[in-house]
Amino acid sequence: MPRYDVLSEEAMATLEGGWRRLVSEIGIRFDCERAQARFRAAGQDVGDEGVVRFDPDFLLEQVAKAPGEFPVRGRTPERDLVFGGDQMVFGGVAGAPFVLDGDERRDGTLADLERFVQLGHTFDEIDTTGLIPCEPTDRPLDSRHLEMMYAQLTLTDKVPMAALFDGAKTADSLAMTAIVLGGDDELDRAPAVYGVSNVNSPLRYDVAMLDVMESLALRNQVTVVTPFLLMGAMAPVAIPSALVQQTAEQLAGVAYAQLVRPGAPVLLGSFLSHTDMQSGSPGFGGPESAIGLLASGQLARRFGLPWRSGGGALTSSQRPDAQAAFEGLNTMLPAFLAGANFLLHSAGWLESGLVASYTKYVLDIEAVRILREEFTPLDVTPDSLAFDAHQEVGHAGHFLGAAHTLERFRTCFYRPIAFSTANYQRWLRDGGHDAAERAGELAEDVLERYERPPLADDRLAELDEFVARRRAELGD
């Protein structure tokens, strides 16, 4: 489908001048001597406190080494993904410390995390469930990444996400993925797992995120390099300035991944929104988010790299209500229009990412299904003109009983899973439930019907042994 460009060539040139000036005059701080040494050896100016002032053309040379499109293997061929090109990959909510279960807002647990993984596994619209749909606060902090990864690798066969907390935890994730795939050689053969390296915006990479990136790049696995910019907090209160900062941080991270391993697969990540100037809270789903998404996609296409959008069905709402629906659409639709290749938080996000909601997970799945229908190019053929139906019905008739209709009525139109098209009497007879109530019931029904994907007994046993050993080593 065509992409929706919002920036003129003059605007693009101005933004390029901005990021070039930012990386060369202000620079990016790298809190890791190993990273500093790599940049110094590559001829870049490494100054006090690890601030690297870049030659902008050097950054573009490094970006050119990264693939513009690449496959990522699932446990089975039908789970394989492609990042880049015209492909779109959808992931569920990630990182929420709390869960909304019906009307109860509470701390997330391992059982909740497992249920969200099961939901993501069951819905075909979700391509990767993610490592941490909610925080399992009932598990020990130092070893809970093992529980998260174990759930991902045993409850679904979709492409997994590595732990993103530090390099050691990422290494554990890669070791566990290798076991499931059949060994280290199998993991190293081609990308099979992705991870996120979040920039400590503004203009700083800390040791933990650099170690995550290095662990992934060394094994030829996928890094999503993601600045986290809330204008007014981690970026200036102007969208063009935030876009310049985002680009500078993205390119510096991509360059580091390419120094670690030329050709390492990366995605340009974006997460651009604003801070409410009255409350100080994050704001998601407003016009700034939408404009930032449209512009971010256009910039990513200029660099020729796959793009992870900052939406997702993002919202600041505390409940799966009308605000959540509108704000979610106002971040999801621009991502489609701008050609996003990867959408994290596509289902279940509430309260600025603090809450994962079962009900909203299903409502967001409905939105993804609708948008995927809308953004499928229309198939216009002589057969689709249905001339035979006009011959049969003639003038002033109706098409309900026409042969053309009877042959196609089961599949000719989109059928919602949580939305209602019933008349009032039938709706009332079925209980008079609103969309949120129906979605909550559907979530429970899906979880009751969940079936665990097969995993060879020897690999499961090896995975169990690895987790037990590492938990003991970590003091759990």
Buried (B, 14 or more C-beta within 10 A) or exposed (E): EEEBBBBEEEBBEEBBEBBBEBBBEBBBBBBBEEBBEBBEEBEBEBEEEBBBBBBBEBBEEBBEBBBBBBBBBBBEEEBBBBBBEEBBBBBBBBBBBBBBBEEEBEEBBBEBBBBBBBBBBBBEBBBBBBBBBBBBBBBEEBBBBBBBBBBBBBBBBBBBBBBBBBBBBBBBBBBBBBBBBBEEEBBBEBBBBBBBBBBBBBBBBBBBBBBBBBBBBBBBBBBBBBBBBBBBBBBBEEBBBBBBBBBBBBBBBBBBBBBBBEEBBBBBBBBBBBBBEEEEEBBBBBEBBBBBBBBBBBBBBEBBBBBBBBBBBBBBBBBBBEBBBEBBBBBBBBBBBBBBBBBBBBBBBBBBBBBBBBBBBBBBBBBBBBBBEEEEEEEEEEEEEBEEBBEBBEEEEEBEEBEBBEEEEEEEEEEEBBBBEEEEEEBEEEEEBEBBBBBBBBBEEBBEEBEEEEBEEEBBEBBEEBBEEBBEEBEB
